[in-house]
Amino acid sequence: MASTQVIGDRCRILLKISGEALGDPSTGPLDAAVLTQLAKELVGLRSELGVEIALVVGGGNIWRGTYGVDIGIDAPTSDNIGMLATVMNALALQSAIEALGQPVRLQSAINMSELAEPYIRRRAVRHLEKGRIVIFAAGTGNPFFTTDTAAALRAAEIGAQTMMKGTHSGVNGIYSADPRLDPSATKYDHVGYMDVISRDLNVMDMTAVTFCKDHGIRVIVFDVTSPGNIARAWRGEIGTVVD
């Protein structure tokens, strides 16, 4: 548990989940079994281990900003579409978690009062203190910033100085090269921010890496698609730590 920020007698994390982790190529962008499995793991972490959990979910399973640019949509508009995709994913994840009896609050960086609360930092912190899971949607609310950067920003704002980045690649951590293409690639259990930047290790958006470095936010990179991996990564059993 040394990888988490202790606040009083509580631990608080920000978990970034790739949008692609919510679906299955054979069933579409959202898969009920995948959502249920993720929800069970999050509820277990909250109820059994007492971890305060905030989430940022991506939207790449539905839309990426590059899609729109490729077909002639201007970049800011395409990014706005992507932010709406994250809201769709957040709503699905909220429903799956609530189905297990765990209170959830969804906050959006873009005002849509019929669907979500507006993002208010103090309200988000209060929800966490009351045992609710909080999902942050719509990225930062601004184009040109990835959900990785949104996750780093929200982690700093709520005082969760560990950000867990759950990938969908099937690669459980950071390697010197893509192990799916290079069998000789070496896995790192621990790596520095500057190593990630200088070696261009493609862990996440470099703006997010730099932000985490500047604000002392530790990052744990792991494969979120294998059942039980969220708790294993939180306990330091798998993944790669960046600090």
URSULWO-V454547 format. One record per residue. N is the residue number from 1. PHI is phi in whole degrees, 0 to 359 (NA if undefined). Layout:
BEGIN
n: {N,N}
phi: {PHI,PHI}
END
This chain:
BEGIN
n: {1,2,3,4,5,6,7,8,9,10,11,12,13,14,15,16,17,18,19,20,21,22,23,24,25,26,27,28,29,30,31,32,33,34,35,36,37,38,39,40,41,42,43,44,45,46,47,48,49,50,51,52,53,54,55,56,57,58,59,60,61,62,63,64,65,66,67,68,69,70,71,72,73,74,75,76,77,78,79,80,81,82,83,84,85,86,87,88,89,90,91,92,93,94,95,96,97,98,99,100,101,102,103,104,105,106,107,108,109,110,111,112,113,114,115,116,117,118,119,120,121,122,123,124,125,126,127,128,129,130,131,132,133,134,135,136,137,138,139,140,141,142,143,144,145,146,147,148,149,150,151,152,153,154,155,156,157,158,159,160,161,162,163,164,165,166,167,168,169,170,171,172,173,174,175,176,177,178,179,180,181,182,183,184,185,186,187,188,189,190,191,192,193,194,195,196,197,198,199,200,201,202,203,204,205,206,207,208,209,210,211,212,213,214,215,216,217,218,219,220,221,222,223,224,225,226,227,228,229,230,231,232,233,234,235,236,237,238,239,240,241,242,243}
phi: {NA,292,277,250,275,266,241,65,256,240,242,228,231,244,256,261,246,296,301,296,287,270,237,213,306,274,241,117,295,233,238,300,294,295,300,295,298,299,299,299,294,293,295,296,297,285,275,271,251,72,277,278,238,243,232,235,244,281,229,295,288,248,201,237,304,294,301,295,300,295,250,98,279,295,301,300,294,297,294,297,299,298,296,294,298,294,294,301,297,296,297,296,291,301,298,295,290,296,297,264,89,267,297,225,235,255,240,246,284,250,294,210,298,287,248,206,290,290,289,227,304,297,293,299,298,296,301,298,297,272,89,272,277,245,249,260,242,70,57,271,88,233,292,77,242,281,289,298,294,300,295,297,298,294,301,294,293,265,79,264,278,242,250,261,256,269,267,244,282,85,259,268,135,255,237,293,206,292,293,285,250,234,300,273,299,259,275,260,279,212,212,275,305,295,294,300,288,291,268,51,282,57,290,197,307,294,298,293,299,297,298,298,300,295,249,66,268,287,242,243,257,205,272,275,280,273,306,89,289,297,294,297,293,297,277,82,274,222,86,235,265,245,204}
END
